[in-house]
Amino acid sequence: MNNILQIAGLAKEASVSALHLTTEIKNRLLTDIYNALKENKERILNANLKDVKNAERLLNEGKITLSLYKRLILDENKFRDMVQGVNDVSLLEDPVNKVMWSKDIAEGITLKKITCPIGVLGIIFEARPDVISQIISLSIKTSNAVILKGGSEAEETNKIIFNIIKNILDSYSDIPSDMINLIHSREDVKELLSLDKYINLIIPRGSNSLVKYIKENTKIPVLGHSDGICHIYIDEFADESKALKICIDAKCQYPSACNSVETVLVHKSLKDTFLNKLKTEFIKNDVKVNENLEDWSIEYGDKTVSLKIAENIDEAIMHINKYGSGHTDCIITENDENAEKFMLLVDSAGVYKNISTRFADGFRYGFGAEVGISTNKIHARGPVGLEGLTIYKYRLYGNGDIVNDFVTGKRHFYK
Amino acid sequence: MNNILQIAGLAKEASVSALHLTTEIKNRLLTDIYNALKENKERILNANLKDVKNAERLLNEGKITLSLYKRLILDENKFRDMVQGVNDVSLLEDPVNKVMWSKDIAEGITLKKITCPIGVLGIIFEARPDVISQIISLSIKTSNAVILKGGSEAEETNKIIFNIIKNILDSYSDIPSDMINLIHSREDVKELLSLDKYINLIIPRGSNSLVKYIKENTKIPVLGHSDGICHIYIDEFADESKALKICIDAKCQYPSACNSVETVLVHKSLKDTFLNKLKTEFIKNDVKVNENLEDWSIEYGDKTVSLKIAENIDEAIMHINKYGSGHTDCIITENDENAEKFMLLVDSAGVYKNISTRFADGFRYGFGAEVGISTNKIHARGPVGLEGLTIYKYRLYGNGDIVNDFVTGKRHFYK
């Protein structure tokens, strides 16, 4: 029997057993994982050193990018945040088996809408070895089974973190062992993407090209985003100092983040005044300014920004809806009517007024955890918290009730 | 320029303009459509007669099924329900621009989660000409643009209903004309399914084979279900009279419905007692009983039922999760513990206790309208009401706020 198929089949079985898990046992497991990771800090950082050394060679040979190399490194700070993340998830409210609502639809018939796990998650990620404990924590908390595929560049780190967690999980006799799984080879990914009978949701965490490849090659729903082409539109009624401050923060605070700004649109009335100040400010902050582009769908991911004059707010909105990626877009204005118009008509997960696009983040939104940021138009959009890993089922309680009594008019539904 | 591509592009533009629509104008439009359909009853029924005559010929030539032929017929009763449906939708609460929640995430920064339309819907349906006014009403109420493709067998009826509605819509200068679209040829469907840049959600309404074809041939999310293999498990603690009544209702009340039962599982302790009564009752109601099958994933859609002995509740649950379609499954029992176990572990959109599977329906659930029944594990599951055609966006209101102030510890998010 094929290995991945077997893993997926067992994960699906585990996902049913996982429905039994209580909040208390899930939280105890998360606390044990938190402690085990802390206790094994040296081993984990040593394993990461091996990966980093290997990556150094690949970097020198030009086989990986500097940004991937950087994301691979697990230093003391990242390790602390990673471990703390597991603890944070244990403190969150359990998102499954929550009664969303309950109502009597007829005499003696009660309908309940109740949250439940999605089933089996497939997570495909690159570099960042801190993703593995984060995603496993989120899966446990939501009672989902998970199949993880990490990048080969982080194999040593991923393996040791996974094994530490798996050992803890296996010490619990009432938690299904196949609930968490790690696979390795690139060929496995292709097969994983074909198993729509077993896997209910794919979440890619990594480069645009990884996400694009996955979206092109699976029938399984994918939660995530590839491009993050965010805009700031400086309205004619903008407060200049707010505009400058926000543009610099949105571009420079972390240029490679998906929620950093790529294109700034400036109302034409500001052409000979504010525009020059903005350019000066960008240049002062080492930002390269591109104007008169052919293609406005560029995600730089570094300190480069596209600048364009907009005839009016309508042109700005049209530009954003045409070239944007539906991620996060902002208007700078003191005019409430324009702000509301922008926020109504820009078709993006996040529409902002007078605030940096860099706020698009599950933690900043107060979700306590972030599964990722989605530019999908169904299920979950924008920063996704735990509830993005849940769905619901309807429970209907009767007492021998039949539809025929209602069709014949003997009984009636409540209005 | 290609016709379908052009239609899809214009529909996408219309979907942005549609964001302006107020509840009041949408309801006025729906009322006008309701009146126009009523006024044009004769024309619509005459057009339907043409389709029915043509279908009669196809039926005699064996080119279409009897059930498709029957679904095509628009009689006085169906017409009345169809028109009433438009009025019902006008009376429902507007599901878009609703503030789901609003909170301050830091001093002076307010985050709002607000419902909004999905964008452009693609609806592919067969026979039933009453679908067209229903889907257009739901699209208008949710401010979505829609591209409809009806079956060729109902072309005359679809055309006239569509044109009546379109004429009304065009008389409103502030409603985008490209918000509703009807396409005709089979080749168009193939192209429609490829336009994932323009179309956000596909909803198929028709035979299993239609739904399967669509799911296999598009990257656009599909909302719906193909199979409806529903189960009833008669537990050892079942009340026999409830069990008999529910089994007959679930099989006979409307055998071709997707929520009618296909397989009845009976606890082995009832083998020599209740089982015989059940068989007798089925036979009395002209139901053919199949036992000892090789394949338990059969949807009969007529008065045939599969019957199986289950060793215990666990085997029954495993059987349902293996062979079912995740639609609706029921346990008959007076034992609450078994009922809760069944409802927790059966991974279906609807899990029922002591009530006929035929209750799985948006109207019976009190949703006021039904988009369809979904067996998806994301976005919307079970009978889907208006909210299945909506998603949300996050609006973030600030006053010049930058992330850097929070990263440097100058400012703090609320806990």
Interface residues (C-beta under 8 A of the other chain):
Chain A: V16 L19 H20 K103 I105 I109 L111 I118 G119 N200 L201 K215 E216 K219 P221 L223 D239 S241 K242 K245 I246 I248 D249 Q253 Y254 N321 M343 L344 L345 D347 S348 A349 G350 V351 Y352 K353 N354 I355 S356 R358 F359 A360 R364 Y365 G366 N376 K377 I378 H379 R381 G382 P383 I391 Y392 K393 Y394 R395 L396 Y397 G398 N399 G400 D401 I402 V403 N404 F406 V407 F413 Y414
Chain B: V16 L19 H20 K103 I105 I109 L111 I118 G119 N200 L201 K215 E216 K219 P221 L223 D239 S241 K242 K245 I246 I248 D249 A250 Q253 Y254 N321 M343 L344 L345 D347 S348 A349 G350 V351 Y352 K353 N354 I355 S356 R358 F359 A360 R364 Y365 G366 N376 K377 I378 H379 R381 G382 P383 I391 Y392 K393 Y394 R395 L396 Y397 G398 N399 G400 D401 I402 V403 N404 F406 V407 F413 Y414
